[in-house]
């Protein structure tokens, strides 16, 4: 997949911006705080429907403006794809596919696909299970839009079940409705768990080899799916788990069992990287995960997604930097950095100097 055109209006630091990237390595150069990351954020927004930095659309709108818009055109094996997102100060965002407005955010998935690697990715390794679930959810949503819809159905049912648990002590008449919410959770949850297990297995196979290469053969990374429901992935297993936990859930007023409690474990030599890994091991694991995500997406879709590298070169030592640069051939890549020397060995196709929310070809 190749992005052929990106246009921003009133987005973050940009009043207006037009970018015609090349098929190879595209570099955004400039000091920190000049707007380099905003370009990558806009691309990622069109891939997943969300920013990797904020959940608030209003933060994406340029100060003093009424709206922001991002428009991306991409060429895929099946032809041209166009995605446009308009973010108003008030009201709901508008999504357009090929110029036609769509009502469901899931319809955005699969048109523009990409993998973003940023310094914040270390949180995927170091933080709690929510970060690793999000990592898997975002990748699967791009590959399989049906997964995104199942995720939405699950989130809605979970919200309603938790609401019943909170009100049940004062409104006991609500208790019988738990069976209905359990059924909806189990239906959507079984789909999520099956997809997660399959994806993590593929990711682990790729990551093991990728991590071995990055660490010069010294270590091998294993990624394991750790579901909170241990009886199985099917609907009945989740129902049984929810029923067994119901008394405890009523006491705690929250749902303690289901895919929203899953984890993904990163292991090196049988030891949890989060708890026992060094800073270098955690960094290498994060890089291996993103590169493996890139490979799995290519296997599933039959073409490379774009790769976005946000200020990561300076975070890597020379060896890991070389490993990363050597993998860029044939992949449309967008890189932000402050020093072009960090890209030694990379065949740069196009470069822009970013300053105060403006772009100029370098």
Secondary structure as UniProt FT lines:
FT   STRAND          2..11
FT   TURN            12..13
FT   STRAND          14..19
FT   STRAND          25..29
FT   TURN            32..33
FT   HELIX           36..48
FT   HELIX           57..60
FT   TURN            63..64
FT   STRAND          67..76
FT   TURN            77..78
FT   STRAND          79..88
FT   STRAND          94..97
FT   TURN            98..99
FT   STRAND          100..102
FT   HELIX           105..108
FT   TURN            109..111
FT   STRAND          114..118
FT   HELIX           119..121
FT   HELIX           122..126
FT   HELIX           129..143
FT   HELIX           145..167
FT   TURN            168..170
FT   HELIX           172..177
FT   HELIX           178..214
FT   TURN            215..217
FT   STRAND          221..226
FT   HELIX           235..252
FT   HELIX           259..261
FT   STRAND          263..268
FT   TURN            269..270
FT   STRAND          271..272
FT   HELIX           273..276
FT   HELIX           279..301
FT   STRAND          306..310
FT   HELIX           313..315
FT   HELIX           318..325
FT   TURN            326..327
FT   TURN            329..330
FT   STRAND          333..337
FT   HELIX           340..343
FT   TURN            344..345
FT   STRAND          348..355
FT   TURN            356..357
FT   STRAND          358..361
//
